[in-house]
Amino acid sequence: PHDILLSQEGNQTLYQKANVAMLLFCLSAINPTKMKKAALHASQTLKPGGILCFRDYGRYDEAQMKLSSQRNKKLDSPN
């Protein structure tokens, strides 16, 4: 496992090694102010021309609300 909030530049294990990188339900677990940095760091694992794919919850979508209620977590109400 690797921390998506840490730069991969200089990490010879991961830097520019992949053709495709996937962020599946990762961004919703990160502070919104750090999402751009996380996507940038994930893209550093890609070879030139590689593809970054992501899928996540939309803020307050049904799946996120159901998951949070099952885990007894309260989401801030939208303003």
PESUL-V663096 format. One record per pair of residues at least 24 apart in sequence whose C-alpha atoms are under 8 Angstrom apart, sorted by sequence separation. I is the first residue (numbers start at 1). J is the second residue. D is the distance in whole Angstrom. If there is no record, write none. Layout:
i j d
I J D
I J D
This chain:
i j d
21 45 7
21 46 7
20 46 7
18 45 6
19 46 6
16 44 6
17 45 6
18 46 5
19 47 6
28 56 6
5 34 8
15 44 6
16 45 4
17 46 6
18 47 6
21 50 8
23 52 8
25 54 8
27 56 7
28 57 6
15 45 5
16 46 4
17 47 6
19 49 8
20 50 6
21 51 6
22 52 6
23 53 6
24 54 6
25 55 6
26 56 7
14 45 5
15 46 7
16 47 4
19 50 5
20 51 5
21 52 5
22 53 5
23 54 5
24 55 5
25 56 4
5 37 7
6 38 8
16 48 7
18 50 7
19 51 6
20 52 6
21 53 6
22 54 5
23 55 6
24 56 6
25 57 7
5 38 5
8 41 6
20 53 7
23 56 8
4 38 5
7 41 5
8 42 8
4 39 8
6 41 7
9 44 7
5 41 7
8 44 6
4 41 6
7 44 8
8 45 7
4 42 6
